[in-house]
C-alpha cells in the first residue's frame, strides 16, 4: 500500500495543474465500445485473426516481457534517432549511446517490453540479447544527409534480415499525406505481409507529413482527425501496434479544406479534452483492437518527467496501450533514463488511474 501511495503522490506531483486529467469522466466515446488492455488482450484481439501461431507467440513475448508484462500495456524504448536526427544531435547529450549495446542495456534495466532500433545496432548484439528482450527492428528510415533535405522513408534492410536476427517484430514509418506516401504504403504493406508469414509482429509509425498541414496559426500534423485517419490507414495494412504522436488539436480536415468529414466527428466523437482527442485516435485503431502507443517526443530537459507522466496518463485513460519513449530516456545518464522509463510504467501499473 505504501508503494502505491508513494507512486500516486509522485504522479500527482508531476501532473501539477493537469491533475484534472485523472478525474475526467465524460468522454464522447464510451469506454464500453473499446477493447481495453488487459491480460487477455492478445486472445481477444488476435485469437481469431489470420495471424499465425508464431506471430501470436512473438506478440505474447512482447506483451509479457518487462515490468508491464501480462498487463496488456507496453513500454518500448526506440532508438533510431541516430539516422532520423543524426547521431551527433541524438547522442551528444550522452555519448555512451553511440554504442548500441547500451541502448539494449537501457531497455533491459528499464524494464521495457521491447527495444526498437536499427539493423546495424541489433545485428552486432543479437546473439547476446535477442533471447533476453524482444527486438523490434526498424526497417525503414528518413535519412537526412541529402541537401537540401528531402523527407522520405526508404528501406534500410529486408524483413528476412530482421527474422534472421531473431526479431519479435518489425517496425516501419509511413509519412501519410506526403508525395511519397503511396509508394511507402505499398512497400510497408508488402513488408508487413512477409513479416506475418515469417511469424513476426508489425509496428507502424503512423506520422503525417505535408508542409501544407502547417499554417501560420496552427500545426495540424498532430490534429486528432488527421492522425486518427493515419491510424485507420495503418491498421488497414495490418499493423499489430500503432505508434502515433499525442494529438494537440483537431479540425485539420476542416481548416485545411481537404478530405471528407462529418459534423459528428467533431461534436459527438471528440471534445477539446486531451483524453477525448486521444480516444479518437484509439477509435480509429479498430476501437482499441489494435493497440495505440503514443510517442514520448523530444527531450526538453527538466520538464521531461512531467511531460512523460502527462502523456502516459492521457494515453492510458483514453484506452491506449502504452508509450514508446526514446529521447527523454537516452539523452540523460542511464540511471535517470531508467527512472523515467519506470515512472512511465508506474502510470500503467497504478490501478487508481483508470480508463475514462
N, C-alpha and C positions, 0 to 999 in steps of 0.2 A: 504493500500500500504506500509506503514511504517513497519507493521508486516512482510509482505512478503519480503521486502528489508532486514530487520534485519535477518530473517530466512535464506535467501540466503547467506548473508555475513557470518553468523555463519557456515553454511555448507561448504562454500569455505575455511574458516579459518581452519576447521578441516581436510579438504581434503589436503590442502597444495600442495605439488608437485604432488599429484594424481588428480589434478583438470582436467586433460585431460580426465578423465572418464566422465565428463559432456559434452564433445564435440565429443566423439567417434560417428561416424555416418556411418561406413562401416561394419555392421555385416554380417557375412557369411550367416546367415539365416534371411531372411527379416521379419520384424515385421508384414507384411501383412499376413504371414502364421499363426500367433498366434491368439488365443482367448485372448484378452487383458483384464486386470482387469477393472472393471467399475461398476456403479450402477446396471446394468442389468446382471451382471456376472452369478448369480445363474440361472436365466431364460435361458440364452444361454447355460450354461454348463450342467445343470441338468433338465431343464424343460421337456425334452422328454426322460429322462433316466428312469431306473427302480427304482430309489429312491422313497420311498413312501412319502405321504404328511407330516407325522411327521418328517421324515428326512429332507425334504425341509424346514420345519419350524425351525428345530434346526440349519441347515446351515444358515438360514436367521438371527437367533438370534446371531450367531457368527459374521457374516459379517456386521451386522447392529448395533453392540454394540461398545461403546468407542469412542475415538477421530477419529478413521478411519471409523466409522460406515457409511455405504452407499457408500463408495468409491470403494469397491471391493478389498481393501487391508487389511492385517491383521497384528496386533501386539499382540503376545501371550507371556505371562510370564510362563516359565516352571520351576518348582522347584521339581524335583525328584532326585536331585543330592545327597540328604542325603543317598539314597540307592546306587546309582551308584558310588559315590566317598567317602562315609562315611559322617555321619552327622558332625563329628568334622572338617574334612577338608573343608566341604562346608560352615558351619555356623560359624566357628571360627572368620572370619573377621567381622561378625555382628551376635552375638549370639541371637539377637531378633528373628531371623528366625528359631530357634529351635521351636518356637511357630508357628504352621501352619496358625493361623488366620492372622498373619502379612503378610504371603505370599499373602493371598487373598486381604488384605488391600492394599498392594503394587500394585497389578494388578488393583484394583478399582481406587485408587488415581492416578495411572499412565496412566489411560485412555485406558487400553488394551481391545482387543476384547474378550479375554478369559483367564482363568488361568488353567494351566495344572499341576497337582500334583497327589499325591498318594491317595489310598483308605483311609488310616488312617487319613491323614490330612483333606481331604474333608468331611469324614463321621462325624467328630466332629462338623462341622460348616455348613453343608448343609442347615439345617432349617433356618439359619440366612442369608445365602448368595446366595443359588442356584438360587433364583429369582432376584438377583441383578447383577450377572455377570455369563456368561456361564461357566460351569465346563467342563473341559476335563480331564477324569480320565485315568491315565496311568495304564494299566492293566498288563504289564509285566516289568521285571527289570533284570538287571545283578547284582546279589548280590556278593559282593567281600569279604565275610568272609571265603570262602573256601581257605585253604592253602595247597599247593601253589595255587595261583589264577587260576580259570577257567573263561572262558568268554562265558557265555550263557545267553540267555533271557528266564526267566521262568515266568509262570503266578503267579500273586500275588492275584488274585481275579477273580470274574466272571463278565461277561457282564451284567447279570441281577442285580448284586450288583451296578454297575455303573448306571444303569437305575433307580434303587430304590433311588439313591442319587439325582436324578433329573438332571443327567449329560446331556449336549447337545451333547457330543461326547466322544468316547473312543480313546485312543492313545496306540500304541504299537511299539516296535522296532524289526526289523529283522536284524541279522548280516549276510548280504549276503556274500557268499564266505567262511563262517565258516563251520566246520564239522557238526554243529548242524542246519545249515540253512534250510535243507529240512524239519525237524520237525517244526521249527519255522514258515516257510511259511504255512504249513498245519494248525497249531494252530491259527495263526493270520487270515488266510483266513476264517476259521470257525467262529472265534470271530467277524470278520467284517460282515459276513453274518447275524449273530444273532443281532449285533448292528443295522444293517439296518432294520431288521424285527421289532425291537423294536422302530425304529424311531430316532436313534442317528446317528450322523455323525462319520466318521472314519478318523484318522490321523496316518500316518505311518512314523516313524523314519527309513529312508532307509540308514542304515550305512553299510559300507563294513568292513569286519574283517577277516584277514588271515595274519599270520606272513610272508608269502611269498610275500605279496603285498608291503613289505618294503625291499628295497635293500640298499646297502652301499651308493649309490648315490642319491636315491630318495624314498620318501614315496608315493606310488601310492594309498593309501587309499582314497585320495581326488583327484584322477585323474578324469578329466571330462568324459572320456569314461567309467570307472568303475562305478562312481557314477551315470552317466546317465543311464547305464543299470540297476543299482539297482532301480532307479526311475521307469524305464519301467516295471520292475517286480512288483513294488509296486502298480502302477496304474492298473495292470492286476488283482490283487486281490481286486480291488475296494476300494482303499484308496480314500477319498474325498479331502484330503490335503496331500502333501508330504513334509516331513521335511528332509533336506539334508544339509550337510556341504558345504560351498562355495568351488568350485574347485580351486586347486592351481597349477595344472599341467595337462598334457594329455599324451596319449600314453601308458597307463598301459598295455593294452592288447598286444601291440606290444613288449614292453620291457620285459614283464614277459612271453611272448610266450605262451599264452593260449587264449581261446575264439575264436571268429570269428570276423574278421574286414573287412573293405573295404577301399581302399585308400581315397575315398571321405569323410570318417568320419573325417579325419584329414586335408584334403586340401580344401574341399568345404563346410564343415559344422562347422568348427572351426578354430580359429587362437589362438595366444598366449595372446590376449587381455582378461582380466578377464571377461568382459561383454560377449564376444563370448563363453568363456568356460561355463559360467553360462547359456547362452542361449541354449547350447547343453543339459544341464540338463532340461531346460524348454521344449525343443522339445521332450524329452523323457517322459514328462508328458502329452502326447497326445497334443502336440503343445499348451500347456497352458490351455487346457480344465480342467485339474486337477491342482489346484494351487500349486506352489512351494514356500515354505517358507524356507529360509536359516537360519542356526543356528548362534547365536551370538558368540559362542566359549567361551573359558576360559577368566577369568579376568586377565589383565596384569597390572592393576593399573592405572597409569596416562594416559596411551595410550588408555584406553577403549573407550572414547568418539570419538576419531578419527577413531578407528577401526570400531565402530558401524556405523558411518556415511558412511565410505567407503563400508562396507558390504551392507548397505541399498541402496546406490546409484547403486552398481553393480547389486543387485537383481532387483531393480525397472527398471533400464534401460535394463536389459536382458529380461524383461517380466514376472518376478516373482511376487508373490502375497504378500510378506512381510517378516517379521523377527520373529523368536522365540528366544528371548534373555533372559537368566536367570542370570548366574553368574555375568555378568557385571553389572546387576541391583541390585541383592540382596546381593552381597558381599561388600556393602558400606552403609552408612547411608541412611535411607529411602528417605529423601529429594533429595539426589543426585541420588538415583535409579530412582525416578520419573523423574528427569531432563533428565537422559539418555534415558528412555523409550520415553519421549516426543520428544527428539531430533530425535530418530529413526522415530517416527511418522511424524515429520515435513518434513522429506525427501519425504514421500509418499503424504503429503498434499501439497507439493510445485509443482505448475503447471509448473514451469520453468524446472523441472527435468523430462524429457520425456523418453519414451521407444525408444531405439536406432533403 
